[in-house]
């Protein structure tokens, strides 16, 4: 057994029989805390939130090192270790309705074209400086909106993104350059944005937003911008905003068409009032699958930025209760009226969703790849070379099929698969592929649910197939 | 509810608020067992962004102060900070980040001069705070 010392802040001594340190025998941080709250049950509510997670503003230091930089609560303890509980004390004034922050001469010069407009003026500029916006997704929508918000002087901008920059991002995500490929989106974004305007603070959340962390992250911001490219995150952002009472400035893009609205349940409908249920998984293609005009997210992201600024200034008529539709091909804007759904499960009169749920499951995209039968490119090659009868099914889009395909493959895009299922035979050894294996995994999942028990997914998609051919050519 | 603060600690805290203007100051108020504030301890504001409306206390600095206070049989009873050009009320951000085991003492600093100093006890749900009457103890 390890003998470790745990140190309690003096303010909590009243709950620990006036002791400010205790000797425990625990193997790791988690069990040390468990032992502590078992001994002093009054401490539990101070250290843990209702859902049993360690409170956000509690720091744990092991021998003066933050356990977040070790293995968190799983960090193992050894004899003589000292574990300290330290509150993260922070605070500060808002400035909306008072004199607020002051501006340096350089800031006055920077914002001069705002300052001379009656709708903004000094008061509005201070409101911008005192405001905070969280951008979910530093992609096509998130990068232009971030650039404009930062340039306009929004004081604190948070960015949620854990992706790295890919070459295929560059035709629309103009914050990034050729040399950034492979680097973290959020880190490059922070670098660039601080060059745009060094007077603001940029906060990074390099993680996948999910039900366990969304409320904690969103609650520190005034406005949330949805720049996501998938339905689970979109529903998650919507529900978290409704639960926290925050406006959600939304946009989405597909090929030449964009949509934008402001979902603010206090004053109007939410995303679920518009779309109560997600579409069947795979039916609506993402940008990666369906393509997108590079300039479109620039326009839609800029609309989001303008909406956020209007909300901060409290001026104009925001897109609450209105869905703006933009067509870049015919260059037309249209507007639809949205109504609040009284039966909406999150923002209706009798809500049934009162906490965040499992959005992957809700949207039917739970990653079940481990259940999906897979085949490697090498194994497929051997089967084909051996002359075995393999039915190759390509579930990509026709444009992708035209560019490159595996010889003899039948094309049925994923979205058409449910209607065209009768073109397939359950007796065949079907191998499904797409670009990199994601869509085909969904297709295999769909197929096996319909009795195609022999369907397999080509692991890594046509990309893996090409690489395999290449390496084969080299070794030969 | 009343919070008693020794005059020396009270004056030091307000001088600290003026000295850091236009940035926020932050620090600790140390009490004995009877919840009488005897001393103030300055903390550095380590917030990485603009500090005119934000403060962060360095956790390790807080920890060390807490230990040295504990060794003398005292405890940290309150956190103090300043609001440059803003009233001495708890902001939404203050409430969101509050701990119910501390009182929060805020000094308003309009145009660089210490104005009101008010004390607040945050509620359990971090949505509101109860004001505590400050009694400055001379001698």
HADDOCK unambig.tbl for C-alpha pairs under 7 A between the chains (distance, minus, plus):
assign (segid A and resid 9 and name CA) (segid B and resid 66 and name CA) 6.57 0.50 0.50
assign (segid A and resid 10 and name CA) (segid B and resid 66 and name CA) 6.44 0.50 0.50
assign (segid A and resid 10 and name CA) (segid B and resid 70 and name CA) 6.29 0.50 0.50
assign (segid A and resid 10 and name CA) (segid B and resid 75 and name CA) 5.10 0.50 0.50
assign (segid A and resid 10 and name CA) (segid B and resid 76 and name CA) 6.28 0.50 0.50
assign (segid A and resid 11 and name CA) (segid B and resid 75 and name CA) 6.16 0.50 0.50
assign (segid A and resid 11 and name CA) (segid B and resid 76 and name CA) 5.89 0.50 0.50
assign (segid A and resid 11 and name CA) (segid B and resid 77 and name CA) 6.27 0.50 0.50
assign (segid A and resid 11 and name CA) (segid B and resid 101 and name CA) 6.18 0.50 0.50
assign (segid A and resid 86 and name CA) (segid B and resid 59 and name CA) 6.18 0.50 0.50
assign (segid A and resid 86 and name CA) (segid B and resid 63 and name CA) 6.22 0.50 0.50
assign (segid A and resid 87 and name CA) (segid B and resid 59 and name CA) 6.96 0.50 0.50
assign (segid A and resid 88 and name CA) (segid B and resid 59 and name CA) 6.08 0.50 0.50
assign (segid A and resid 89 and name CA) (segid B and resid 56 and name CA) 6.07 0.50 0.50
assign (segid A and resid 89 and name CA) (segid B and resid 57 and name CA) 5.56 0.50 0.50
assign (segid A and resid 90 and name CA) (segid B and resid 55 and name CA) 5.45 0.50 0.50
assign (segid A and resid 90 and name CA) (segid B and resid 56 and name CA) 4.41 0.50 0.50
assign (segid A and resid 90 and name CA) (segid B and resid 57 and name CA) 6.27 0.50 0.50
assign (segid A and resid 90 and name CA) (segid B and resid 97 and name CA) 6.11 0.50 0.50
assign (segid A and resid 91 and name CA) (segid B and resid 54 and name CA) 5.79 0.50 0.50
assign (segid A and resid 91 and name CA) (segid B and resid 55 and name CA) 5.53 0.50 0.50
assign (segid A and resid 91 and name CA) (segid B and resid 56 and name CA) 6.86 0.50 0.50
assign (segid A and resid 91 and name CA) (segid B and resid 93 and name CA) 5.85 0.50 0.50
assign (segid A and resid 91 and name CA) (segid B and resid 94 and name CA) 4.28 0.50 0.50
assign (segid A and resid 91 and name CA) (segid B and resid 97 and name CA) 6.27 0.50 0.50
assign (segid A and resid 92 and name CA) (segid B and resid 53 and name CA) 4.93 0.50 0.50
assign (segid A and resid 92 and name CA) (segid B and resid 54 and name CA) 4.06 0.50 0.50
assign (segid A and resid 92 and name CA) (segid B and resid 55 and name CA) 5.84 0.50 0.50
assign (segid A and resid 92 and name CA) (segid B and resid 83 and name CA) 6.86 0.50 0.50
assign (segid A and resid 92 and name CA) (segid B and resid 91 and name CA) 6.79 0.50 0.50
assign (segid A and resid 92 and name CA) (segid B and resid 93 and name CA) 6.37 0.50 0.50
assign (segid A and resid 92 and name CA) (segid B and resid 94 and name CA) 5.80 0.50 0.50
assign (segid A and resid 93 and name CA) (segid B and resid 53 and name CA) 4.90 0.50 0.50
assign (segid A and resid 93 and name CA) (segid B and resid 54 and name CA) 6.56 0.50 0.50
assign (segid A and resid 93 and name CA) (segid B and resid 83 and name CA) 5.70 0.50 0.50
assign (segid A and resid 93 and name CA) (segid B and resid 86 and name CA) 6.72 0.50 0.50
assign (segid A and resid 93 and name CA) (segid B and resid 91 and name CA) 5.48 0.50 0.50
assign (segid A and resid 94 and name CA) (segid B and resid 53 and name CA) 6.52 0.50 0.50
assign (segid A and resid 94 and name CA) (segid B and resid 91 and name CA) 6.25 0.50 0.50
assign (segid A and resid 95 and name CA) (segid B and resid 86 and name CA) 6.72 0.50 0.50
assign (segid A and resid 98 and name CA) (segid B and resid 86 and name CA) 6.10 0.50 0.50
assign (segid A and resid 99 and name CA) (segid B and resid 85 and name CA) 6.00 0.50 0.50
assign (segid A and resid 99 and name CA) (segid B and resid 86 and name CA) 6.92 0.50 0.50
assign (segid A and resid 100 and name CA) (segid B and resid 85 and name CA) 6.15 0.50 0.50
assign (segid A and resid 100 and name CA) (segid B and resid 86 and name CA) 6.69 0.50 0.50
assign (segid A and resid 101 and name CA) (segid B and resid 52 and name CA) 6.66 0.50 0.50
assign (segid A and resid 201 and name CA) (segid B and resid 49 and name CA) 5.37 0.50 0.50
